[in-house]
Structure formats: C-alpha cells, structure tokens
Amino acid sequence: MDLTLIVVLVIALALFFDFTNGFHDTANAMATPIATGALRPKVAVGLAAILNLVGAFLSTEVAMTISGGIIKEGDVVDLGPELIFAGLIGAIVWNMITWLLGLPSSSSHALFGGLIGAVIVGAGLGAIDFSVVMSKVILPAILAPVTAGVIAYAATKLAYVITRRSDGKPDGRDGFRHAQIFSSSLVALAHGTNDAQKTMGVITLTLVAAGMQEAGSDVQTWVIVTCAVAIALGTYMGGWRIIKTLGTGLTDVKPAQGFAAETATAATILASTNVGFALSTTQVASGSVIGSGLGRRGSKVRWRTAGRIGVGWLLTLPAAGAVGALAAAVAHLGVIGVLIDAVVGVVVIVAIFVWSRRSEVTPDNVMSEVADSGRAVKIKRNPKPKQRVKS
C-alpha cells in the first residue's frame, strides 16, 4: 500500500512538472511571432498547445533515453520511486523560480539535475551513467544553441539579401509575418516531440523502479496520453513572463528575423529528437534569437539580458540537483518523508505564485512596441528625391 501511494504521488508530481514545462517553454515557439505581431498572444498559445499535444505522440526516443539511459536502473542499482519524487521536487522548484524571474532556463536540465541529485544521495554516484549524461545531455547543451544561432544568423542574412529590393517599400517584408505562423507552429510541434517525452521517461522509470514494468520496455499508451494532455494544458497557460524576455528582452525582433530564428530552432530540435538527444529547447530558441539579432544589420543584442540567461543555464543543473538531493534526504523517511516533501513543495510553489502577482505579466502587456504599433513589417516610404532646378 505504501509503495502504491508513493507511485501515485510520483506520477501526479511528474504530470505537474509536465504542466510547468508547458508554460515555462511556450516562449520557445511563440515569443517571436507575438513580438512581431504575427499572432495575437492568446491565439499563439492556443495554437502551441494543440501542436504540443500532437507532437507528444510522434516519438518516444527521448523518453527511452531518460528511462533507460541516464540512471542505471535494474541490475546495477535498486532505485526507489521516492528518489524520483525528490528529483521532481528539485526540477519543479527551479522551474518556478526561473519563471518568477522571467528567465528562459532549461526545464530539461532542471529535471536532469533534480534526478541526478536525488539519485546520488539515495544510491551513490555509481547509479548515474555519466557517459550518457555527457553524450546526450551536456554536449547537446553546448552544441545545440550554438548550432541554432549560426543557422539563424545565416538565415537572417539570406532573408535580407533576397528581399533587399523591398527596402523602403511599405509592408515590403509582410510575407515573413505570415511565414512565421508556419515556422512557429513547427517549433511548437517539435517541442512536443522532445519535451513531453521527458515526463514520459520519468513515469516509465517510476513504474520500472516499483516493479510495475520491465526495464527496457516501451512507454505505455496511457503514459503518452496523460503527458501529452498535461504539457498542452501548461502551454495554453502562457508563461507570459518568459515570453516577454525572449520576445523583447534579447533583441527587437522583426518578422524576417523571427522566421529565421523559428526555422533554425525547429530544425535543431527535430534533428536532436530523431537521435534521442534530450536537449533544452529553451537554449536552442534563445541561441536562435541571438543569432537572428546578430544577422540583421542595425539590430542590437542586449548582452546583459543574454548574460543573465547564461547564468541561469549554468546554475540550473547544480541548483535543481541541490534541491533534489535535499528532498531525497527527507524522502528516505518513507511515506512520511515523501508527504513532508510534498507539503513543503506545495508551500514553496504557492509562495512563488503569490509573489508573482506583485508584478503580473499578462497577454495585455506582453507584446512589444513593434507589435503594439501595428508596424511589425511596415516600412515608411523613402522621401521622393528633389528635382534639380535648372539655372
């Protein structure tokens, strides 16, 4: 009975993490089209929610990386579900903190950090397969945003070269605003194929740890469905603070830039999903926005904001790991320890939410000046040259 209760609590908490992942990462797909006025805020998050739901059914490669890769479950170590519960506490707390600060940090790395910290406390360093962590978590975290940034930079340069004759014409690049609807939708779909899988992997890992599923077996259908619904609901909630940071805080995004950034983000995520890399879609999206900002002549990247985001990236794994480790130490008390973790976690989450109400960001104040002005793509006509007066 105690084991069943803990498994139920872990699954419930995993789905809540999936929900936070949804609203934390909505900005990855929809920050730039909202910033340029290509999509209205509520329409954008609704579209993203639907596509995240669809994307969650398209692949389970990343889920298998988590459930059968990072942690040596089975023959090597006897991992209890209470440790997974503790790891989720670490991931959720860090997600909420970075959401409060408006930082587009990695929900994926928060999850990995929380799980690694909890497992080290409960089962020792030998329970972690660090070769998998390095090859499928750390290296993608370094390479993916750089790759996406380079692609976005080149794509932005190319877009402006191709449409150079549109300079000085009203709505000369209006086509990019419409193209953004497609490219941002592709990012949302790609996000579903990658991030929803992580919670599927955690639930599968829990079932294996509790002896309710064989190690190495496929993700069960009910797990796929519930995780898809949870991340879609979270996406629909918006996560407006991070949307504002990513859409207006790094650079002033024009439609051509937005299209280039979104295309680069989608291509990088889909390629990584295909090989089972559990990368951070947030890092990829941020790298793409910076690359597109560098690619447009006259655009300025706000490096102070980029630096804050970078610090958040560096702190995510160890900070979530520290919280997960602390929660794991308490969880060793058994069901009582898990309940203590749950109560403390709820108190922290509610406190962060209440604090956020002091400076609330909503769909009404999230849009950039470019989008609000209705001139996302409008360019004033150049003045007609003065005719020379013959003397």
N, C-alpha and C positions, 0 to 999 in steps of 0.2 A: 504493500500500500504506500509506504514511504517513497519507494522508487517511482511508482506511477505518478504520485503527486509532484515529485521533482521534475519528471519528464514533461508533465503538463505545463508546469511553470516555465520550464526552459523553452518549450515550443511557443508559449504565449509571449515570452520576452523576445524570442527570435523574430516573431512576426511584428512586434512593436519596433524592433530595430529596423526591420524592413520598411516599416512605415516612416521612421525618421530618415532612413536612407532616401526615400522618395522625395520628401520635401526639402531635404538637405541638398539634393542633386538636381532638382528641377532646373536650376540656373544653367547647368551644363548645356542643355538643349535650347532653353527659351530666353536666356538673358539677352542675347544679341538681337533676336527678332523683336523682342519687346523694346529694346533700346532704340532701334531704328524705326519703330512704328509699323513694322511689317505685320505684327499680330498684336491685338489688344491683350492685356495681361490675362484676363480670365479665359479668353479663348485659347491662349497659348498653353496654359497649364491643363486645360481640359483635353486638348489635343495630345499633349505629352503623356497624360495619364492613360489615354486609350492605347497609345503606341507602346508605352512601357508594359502594359498588360499583354499586348500581342507579342512583344519581344521576349517576354519571360518564357514563352512556350517553344522558342525556336532552337534552344541549345541547352545542354547540361554539362558542357566540358569544364566550365569554371567551377561548377558545383562539385564535380568529381575531384578537382584539384584540392579543394578545401576538405572534403570528407575523407579523401584517401591519400593526401599528399603531404600537407604541412605537418600534421600531427600523426605520429606513428601509432595509430590505433590498431588494436588486435593483438598480434603476437608479441610486439615489443613492449607495450605499456597498457595497463588496465586503467582507462580514463573514465572517470565517473561523470555523469551529467551535471553534477553540481559545479564542476570546474568550468564547463561550458557556460552555465548560468552566470558564473562570476565574470567570465570573459565578455559576455554580452553586456553586463553592467558597465564594464570599463568602456566598451565601444559606444554605448548609448549616452553615457555621461559626457564623453568627449564630443560627441556629435552635437549635443545640446549646447555645450559651452561655445563651440565654434560657430554654431548658428546664432547664438546671442551676440557674438562679436561680429557677425556678418562675414566670417572668413570661409571661403570655399575650400575647406580642408577635405581630406580623403576619408569618406565613410569606410572604404575598403581597408585602409591602413588602420583605422580605429578598430575595426573588427579583428584584423590580424594581431594588432598589438594587444588588445584585450585578451584574446585567446592564448597568445604566447605567454603573456604574463601570468595568467591563471594556471596554465599547464606547467610552467616552470616551478611555481610554488607547490602545486599538488603532486607532480610526477617527476620533476627534475629536468635538467637540460637534455637528457637523453630522449625525452619524449618528442622533441622537436626535430624535424628533418631540415636542418639548416641549408642543405644543398637545394632543396625545393624552394625554401624561403628566398634564397639568393637568386635562383634562376627564374622563378615565376612571380616574385613579388618585388624584390629590391631592384634588380636590373630593369624590369619594365617601368618601375617608378622613375628611374633616371632617364631611360632612353625614350619612353613614350611621349612625355611633354616636349622634349627637345625635338623629336621627330615631327610631332604635330605642329610645333611652332615653325619649323623650317618649311613644311609643306604649306602652311597658312601664309607665310611670308612670300613664298614663290607664287602662290595662287593669287594673292592680293596684287603683287606686281604685274602679273599677267593680265588680271582683270582690268587694271587701269591702263595698261598698254593697248589692249584690244578696244577699249571704249574711249580712247583719247579724243576722238572726234566729237564725243558728247560733251566735252568741257565747254562750259558757257551756255549750254542749252538747258532750258527748263525741263526738269524731270528726265535728264539725259541718261540716267542710270536706273530708271524706275524698274527695269526688268529684274534687277538684282533683289529688289524688295520682294517681288513675287517669288523669285527663286529661293529666297530664304525660307519660305513656307515649306518647300520640299526638303531643303538641306537640314533645317532644324528638326523636321519630322524624322529624318533619317537618324539624327543623333539620338532622339528620344527612343526610337526603335532599337538602336544599338545599345543604349543604356539598359534597356530591359533584358537584352541578351547577355549582359555582363553582370550587372549589379544584383538583379533578382536571383541570380544563380548562387550568390554568396550565402544568402539566408537558406536557400535550399540545401546547400552543403552543410551548414551548421545544424539544421534539423536532422539531416541524414546522419551526421556524426553523432548526434544525441541518441538517435534510435540504435545505432551500432553500439555505442557505449553502454546502453541499457540492455543490450542483448535482444532487442526487438527487430533487428535487421542484420543480415550478414554483411561483414566487412567486404568492400569492393563491389557491392550490388548497386544497381541503378537507383536513381531518385524515384520515389513513389509518386504516382499521379496526384494524390491529394496534396502532397507537399508542393508540387509545382503550382497547382491551382491556388492554394491559400497564399503562397508567396507572391504570385502574380497579382492577386487582388490587393494584398497589403501594400505593395510598392506603388500600385496605381492610385490607391486612395491617398497615400502620402504625397505623391506627385501632384495630385489635384489640390492639396492644401497650399501649395505655392512655394513656401520658403522665401518670402519676398526680400528678406534682409540680404541673403546671398545673391539673389538676382540683381539687386541694386549694386552690390560691389562688383560683380563680374560684368554687368552690362554697362556701368558708367564709371566705376572706380578705377579700372586699369587704363582705359583709353576711351576717347569719343569714337564710337563705332558708327561707321557709315554702311549702307547696305552691301556694297561690294566687299567690304571687309568682313561683314557678318557672314555673307555667303561663303567666303573663303575659309573663315575660321570654322564654321559648322561642317563644311565638307571635309576639312582636314581632321576634325575631331571624329566624325563618323567613320572615316576610312581607317583611322588608327585603332578605334575601339573594335570594329568588326574584324580586323585582321588579328588583333590580340585574342578576341573571343574564340576565333577559329582554332587557335593553338593552345587554348586553355590558360592564357595569361590572365590572372586576376588583377588587372591594373586599376589605377584610380582614374575614373572618368573625369573627376574634378580636375586633376592635374593636367590631363590631356586638354580639356576645354580651356583651362587658364593659359596653358602654353600656346594654344591656337590663337586666343585673343591677343596675347602679347605679340606673337608673330605677325598677325594681321595689322596690328598697330605700327610695327616697325616697317611693314611693307607699303604703307600709304604715305606718300610724300606730304609733309606738313603735319602729320599726326604725331602726337606726343604720348609716350607711355609713362604712366605715373609710377615711377620705380619705388617710391616709398610704399605705396599700396602693394606693389609686387613683392617688396621685401617682407611686409607683414604676412602676406600669404605664404612666402617661402619659409618663414619661421614656423608658421603653423604646420606646414608639411613636415619639417624636421622634428617637431615636438609630438606629432600625432602617434607614432608607434610607441615611443617610450612613455608618453603620458597616459595613453589608454592602457598600456601594459602595466603601469604602476597601479592604476585604479583596479584593473583586473586581478592583479596579484593580491592587493589588499582585500578585495571581495572574496578571493579564493581562500585566504587565511580564515575568514569568518565562516565561509561555506563548509569548512572542514568539521564544523559542529553538527553537520547533518541537516535534517529538515529545519530545525530551529535556526541554524546559520543561514540557510537559503532564505527563510522568511525574513530574517533580520536584513539581509542584503536587499530583498525586495522592498521592504518598508523604507529603508534609507534611500534606495534608488528613486522611489516614488516621491519622497520628500524633496530630494535634490532637483528632480525634473520639474516638479510643480513650482519650486522656488525660482528656477531659471525662467520658467514661463511667466510667472508673475512679474519678475524683474523686467522682462522684455516689454511689458505693457507700458513702461515708462517712456519708451521711445519707439512706438509701434511703426512698423513699415507695412503698408497695405498696397493693394492694387492701385489705389488712388494717388499714392505718392512715390511709386517705384519707378515710373517712367522717366527717361532722360529728357533734357531740354530739347534735344533734337526731335525725339518722338512727340513730345508735347506740342512743339511748334507746328507740327504737320508738314515739316520740310525735311523729312528724312532723306529724300532724294532730289528735292527741288534745288536748282541752281539758278541764281539770278542771271538774267541776260547781261552780257557784256555791253557797255555803252557803245553806241554807234560812233565810228571814227568821224572826227570833224572834217568837213570838206575844206580844202585849202582855198583861200580867196585869191584870185588872180590879181596881181597888181598891174 
